[in-house]
Amino acid sequence: MPRGGARPLVLWSWVLLALVAAHDVTHVFDDGLETGLGQLALVAIPQWLLLAALMAVVLRGDAQSRTAALLLGAIVAVAFVVVHLLPVSPAAFWDLQPSVVSWALAWGSIAVGVVLAVLALRTADVAVER
């Protein structure tokens, strides 16, 4: 069970994973994203293996969980920007016709990823001060 300082990290990590999972589902059902199941599997399987490993560390609630939460938040935020928001990215939303839900999930994942990373940094600062 996570310690008191780690509980917000766990909660925000779960929220982030739920957003990423919902985003992955939109790749299947949003015709505007033009993603085949094979393409999705090629990206999603390694992605979820990494996310699961990071989440397992976050759930421990120790000093390494803060680092894992920082990595989880930063990796998700940066990945969404690089893969979907940069005009030269491989799956740029600007070149596709994603639904409003897809846009909201992408921006929400970025926002929650940043919140999680900042929270992990602040939690680390508090732990160092003690």
Backbone bond lengths (Angstrom), bond angles and torsions (degrees), N, CA, C in turn:
res aa  C-N    CA-C-N  psi(-1)  N-CA   C-N-CA  omega(-1)  CA-C   N-CA-C  phi
1 M - - - 1.452 - - 1.522 108.93 -
2 P 1.326 118.93 134.47 1.446 120.72 -177.98 1.520 112.06 -67.76
3 R 1.320 114.77 148.29 1.461 120.40 175.49 1.512 109.22 -72.00
4 G 1.340 116.96 168.76 1.461 122.54 -176.06 1.512 114.20 -51.02
5 G 1.342 118.03 -45.33 1.457 121.19 -178.42 1.512 113.10 -70.42
6 A 1.321 116.73 -22.20 1.465 120.46 -177.37 1.525 112.95 -88.37
7 R 1.326 117.76 -15.89 1.472 119.78 -177.01 1.525 113.05 -58.59
8 P 1.334 118.94 -45.09 1.471 117.54 177.16 1.534 112.10 -62.07
9 L 1.320 116.73 -35.09 1.466 119.35 177.71 1.513 111.06 -63.69
10 V 1.309 116.63 -41.29 1.465 121.06 178.92 1.529 110.15 -65.53
11 L 1.324 116.48 -46.55 1.463 120.32 -179.49 1.527 111.07 -60.39
12 W 1.335 117.63 -50.33 1.458 120.75 -179.04 1.527 111.19 -65.62
13 S 1.331 117.26 -32.49 1.465 120.24 176.96 1.522 110.57 -64.83
14 W 1.335 117.14 -43.41 1.469 120.53 178.02 1.519 110.78 -63.22
15 V 1.335 116.68 -41.46 1.467 120.11 178.17 1.527 109.70 -60.30
16 L 1.327 115.72 -44.77 1.460 120.03 -179.78 1.527 111.34 -62.31
17 L 1.312 117.02 -44.74 1.465 120.01 179.21 1.532 111.48 -63.13
18 A 1.326 116.76 -36.97 1.471 119.99 177.43 1.532 110.54 -64.27
19 L 1.328 116.82 -40.95 1.469 119.98 177.81 1.524 111.74 -64.76
20 V 1.330 116.20 -42.44 1.472 119.85 179.22 1.531 109.97 -64.55
21 A 1.321 116.74 -41.48 1.469 120.15 178.34 1.532 110.39 -62.85
22 A 1.314 116.55 -44.11 1.469 119.84 178.48 1.528 110.20 -63.11
23 H 1.319 116.81 -38.90 1.467 120.45 176.84 1.528 110.62 -61.25
24 D 1.316 116.27 -44.22 1.466 119.55 178.91 1.529 110.91 -60.88
25 V 1.316 116.84 -38.07 1.471 120.84 178.04 1.526 110.17 -63.93
26 T 1.331 117.38 -37.34 1.467 118.71 179.27 1.520 111.06 -63.64
27 H 1.326 117.55 -28.46 1.464 119.41 177.57 1.531 111.15 -64.02
28 V 1.316 116.58 -26.73 1.461 120.88 179.12 1.527 111.06 -82.14
29 F 1.331 117.14 -41.07 1.461 120.91 -170.59 1.525 115.29 -102.93
30 D 1.330 118.57 -14.27 1.462 121.43 -179.32 1.521 108.72 -91.59
31 D 1.323 116.46 104.55 1.467 121.11 -178.45 1.522 112.49 -60.82
32 G 1.322 117.11 -25.38 1.451 120.91 -179.99 1.511 113.89 -70.01
33 L 1.338 118.00 -13.23 1.466 120.91 179.95 1.518 113.03 -91.79
34 E 1.315 117.25 -16.06 1.463 121.78 174.46 1.531 113.17 51.95
35 T 1.326 116.64 47.96 1.458 121.19 -178.70 1.524 109.73 -109.67
36 G 1.322 116.43 122.79 1.455 120.47 174.69 1.520 110.16 -80.09
37 L 1.313 116.16 158.40 1.467 119.94 -179.93 1.527 111.69 -62.23
38 G 1.323 117.44 -36.38 1.462 120.97 177.74 1.514 111.80 -63.92
39 Q 1.341 115.99 -42.99 1.465 120.31 177.23 1.523 110.36 -62.34
40 L 1.323 116.08 -44.44 1.456 120.59 -179.45 1.525 110.71 -62.30
41 A 1.312 117.28 -44.99 1.466 121.10 -179.93 1.522 111.41 -62.33
42 L 1.320 116.34 -39.08 1.463 120.57 179.89 1.524 111.98 -60.27
43 V 1.311 116.80 -35.64 1.463 121.36 179.33 1.525 111.15 -90.06
44 A 1.323 116.70 -44.09 1.461 120.88 -171.09 1.529 113.94 -69.62
45 I 1.307 117.94 -36.81 1.476 118.87 -176.72 1.527 111.43 -63.67
46 P 1.328 119.98 -53.20 1.471 117.69 177.22 1.525 112.34 -65.17
47 Q 1.332 116.08 -35.26 1.467 120.06 178.34 1.519 110.47 -58.37
48 W 1.325 117.33 -48.73 1.460 120.60 -176.86 1.524 112.48 -71.84
49 L 1.314 118.03 -27.99 1.467 119.59 174.46 1.528 110.01 -65.04
50 L 1.330 116.44 -43.91 1.471 120.45 177.40 1.527 110.78 -65.36
51 L 1.330 117.15 -46.07 1.466 120.25 -179.51 1.527 111.27 -62.19
52 A 1.333 117.40 -39.22 1.467 120.62 178.78 1.529 111.00 -65.30
53 A 1.323 117.07 -41.17 1.461 120.30 178.92 1.528 110.67 -63.96
54 L 1.318 116.65 -44.43 1.470 119.69 178.68 1.528 110.81 -64.37
55 M 1.335 116.87 -42.03 1.460 119.90 -179.63 1.524 111.39 -64.80
56 A 1.318 117.25 -36.30 1.469 120.19 177.56 1.527 110.58 -60.46
57 V 1.311 116.93 -38.03 1.469 120.63 178.47 1.529 109.92 -72.57
58 V 1.326 117.63 -41.36 1.470 120.54 178.39 1.523 109.96 -57.76
59 L 1.322 117.62 -40.89 1.465 121.69 -177.08 1.523 113.39 -66.50
60 R 1.316 117.44 -20.38 1.468 119.64 178.76 1.518 111.94 -65.67
61 G 1.326 117.93 -31.40 1.458 120.99 176.74 1.515 114.67 76.68
62 D 1.320 118.56 20.11 1.464 120.95 179.28 1.529 110.27 -104.59
63 A 1.316 116.68 -169.59 1.468 120.75 -177.99 1.528 111.74 -60.42
64 Q 1.314 117.63 -37.23 1.461 120.44 179.31 1.526 111.73 -68.25
65 S 1.335 117.15 -23.38 1.473 119.16 -179.73 1.522 110.47 -66.22
66 R 1.317 117.39 -32.42 1.468 119.79 176.80 1.525 110.37 -65.12
67 T 1.331 115.86 -42.26 1.466 119.65 178.18 1.519 110.29 -64.85
68 A 1.329 116.90 -42.31 1.468 120.40 178.85 1.525 110.82 -63.53
69 A 1.333 117.77 -40.40 1.463 121.05 178.17 1.525 110.51 -65.46
70 L 1.324 116.51 -39.94 1.461 120.54 176.82 1.528 110.08 -60.88
71 L 1.320 116.39 -47.37 1.467 120.81 178.89 1.524 111.43 -63.46
72 L 1.314 116.48 -43.67 1.465 121.08 179.69 1.523 110.70 -58.11
73 G 1.319 116.37 -51.33 1.461 119.94 -179.31 1.515 112.72 -64.19
74 A 1.328 116.39 -46.11 1.466 120.67 -177.38 1.528 111.39 -67.00
75 I 1.313 116.92 -44.09 1.471 120.32 -179.05 1.525 110.73 -62.22
76 V 1.329 117.02 -45.32 1.467 119.50 -179.34 1.527 110.47 -64.30
77 A 1.329 117.36 -46.58 1.468 120.11 -178.93 1.526 111.24 -61.14
78 V 1.323 116.40 -48.71 1.467 120.16 -178.70 1.528 110.76 -65.97
79 A 1.312 117.51 -41.17 1.470 120.58 -179.30 1.525 111.32 -61.81
80 F 1.326 117.32 -43.10 1.463 119.34 178.95 1.519 111.12 -63.23
81 V 1.329 116.87 -41.99 1.460 119.79 178.77 1.523 110.18 -63.13
82 V 1.329 116.35 -47.89 1.468 120.41 -176.16 1.530 112.01 -68.03
83 V 1.313 117.45 -41.27 1.467 120.47 -174.37 1.530 113.02 -83.27
84 H 1.342 117.43 -33.96 1.459 118.65 -172.54 1.530 115.88 -116.82
85 L 1.320 118.51 -22.87 1.461 117.86 -172.27 1.519 115.16 -107.05
86 L 1.317 118.07 -25.03 1.462 118.56 176.74 1.523 109.09 -72.37
87 P 1.320 116.91 135.18 1.473 119.15 -177.41 1.531 113.61 -60.06
88 V 1.315 118.57 -24.95 1.463 121.55 -178.45 1.524 112.31 -97.26
89 S 1.318 117.25 8.82 1.461 120.35 -176.63 1.522 111.57 -74.01
90 P 1.342 116.60 160.31 1.468 120.38 -176.77 1.528 114.24 -66.32
91 A 1.315 118.17 -27.52 1.465 121.41 179.77 1.526 109.24 -130.69
92 A 1.329 115.34 49.17 1.465 120.94 -177.57 1.526 110.67 -60.41
93 F 1.308 115.68 125.43 1.460 120.21 177.44 1.522 111.02 -61.90
94 W 1.318 117.23 -26.21 1.467 121.32 -178.73 1.535 110.69 -65.61
95 D 1.329 116.91 -27.79 1.462 121.04 -179.58 1.528 112.36 -91.94
96 L 1.321 116.78 -10.06 1.459 122.21 -178.15 1.525 108.87 -109.35
97 Q 1.292 116.46 -172.15 1.460 120.91 177.78 1.530 109.72 -129.56
98 P 1.343 116.06 65.21 1.470 118.38 -178.83 1.526 111.39 -68.95
99 S 1.319 114.11 153.08 1.462 119.91 177.16 1.530 109.25 -72.54
100 V 1.305 114.81 168.96 1.466 120.75 176.67 1.530 109.67 -60.40
101 V 1.319 116.27 -37.29 1.471 120.09 178.92 1.531 110.15 -62.04
102 S 1.313 117.60 -43.45 1.470 120.90 179.09 1.523 111.08 -62.46
103 W 1.326 115.87 -43.59 1.470 119.35 177.04 1.530 110.66 -60.86
104 A 1.319 116.46 -46.53 1.466 120.80 -178.12 1.527 111.32 -62.12
105 L 1.322 116.69 -41.03 1.463 119.82 179.47 1.524 111.61 -68.11
106 A 1.312 117.39 -36.70 1.465 120.19 177.75 1.529 110.37 -65.19
107 W 1.335 116.32 -52.18 1.472 119.22 -179.97 1.529 111.21 -65.47
108 G 1.330 117.45 -37.36 1.464 120.15 177.61 1.519 111.92 -63.94
109 S 1.321 117.13 -39.94 1.466 120.84 178.17 1.526 110.81 -64.45
110 I 1.319 116.48 -40.42 1.465 119.83 177.61 1.526 109.88 -63.47
111 A 1.323 116.43 -47.65 1.466 120.52 -178.20 1.530 111.68 -61.64
112 V 1.320 116.72 -47.34 1.466 120.02 -179.15 1.529 110.32 -67.83
113 G 1.327 117.75 -35.39 1.462 120.27 175.41 1.518 111.75 -60.58
114 V 1.320 116.54 -43.08 1.471 120.64 177.74 1.528 110.58 -65.78
115 V 1.331 117.00 -44.30 1.471 120.47 177.80 1.526 110.20 -57.88
116 L 1.323 117.16 -46.17 1.460 121.00 -179.68 1.526 111.28 -62.16
117 A 1.325 117.22 -44.23 1.465 120.37 -179.91 1.523 111.05 -63.19
118 V 1.316 117.39 -44.27 1.473 120.86 179.26 1.522 110.22 -65.11
119 L 1.318 116.83 -42.82 1.464 120.69 178.04 1.528 110.56 -61.07
120 A 1.307 117.43 -40.95 1.472 120.96 178.15 1.527 110.39 -63.44
121 L 1.314 116.96 -41.16 1.470 120.14 177.76 1.518 111.10 -64.61
122 R 1.307 116.71 -44.04 1.480 120.17 179.39 1.516 111.42 -65.83
123 T 1.317 117.09 -38.60 1.464 120.78 178.31 1.522 109.63 -64.68
124 A 1.326 116.77 -38.60 1.466 120.89 177.52 1.519 110.12 -65.01
125 D 1.342 118.39 -40.41 1.454 122.00 178.74 1.516 111.45 -62.83
126 V 1.324 117.07 -41.28 1.461 121.51 178.88 1.519 110.27 -64.78
127 A 1.337 116.94 -40.08 1.464 120.76 -179.32 1.520 110.28 -66.38
128 V 1.331 118.15 -35.77 1.463 121.51 -179.45 1.520 110.27 -69.82
129 E 1.352 117.82 -36.70 1.447 121.66 -179.06 1.517 112.77 -68.20
130 R 1.313 118.29 -26.26 1.473 121.09 -176.48 1.475 112.28 -70.32
